Amino acid sequence: MLTDMTLQINGQTRSFSEPVPSTLDQVLLQLGMKADRVAVERNGEIVPRTQWSETAVQSGDRLEVVHFVGGGSSASS
């Protein structure tokens, strides 16, 4: 069983130890990210949210996590 893991997340090396995440959704949970506010790319491929719990992560994987920011325009009347 893997006791530690290193991932590249948004260009920065992050190390995980027990409990080591085995799926993409577990990584996001450990990072404290809200699933409904991010999009994820793993090793250059966009991963649909519906597949996060089935997408295995391995030491050395490269993740790009993009946060959605709400906002709007302010229209003057």
Secondary structure, DSSP 8 states (H G I E B T S, - for coil): ---EEEEEETTEEEEEESS---BHHHHHHHHT--GGGEEEEETTEEE-GGGGGG-B--TT-EEEEEE----------
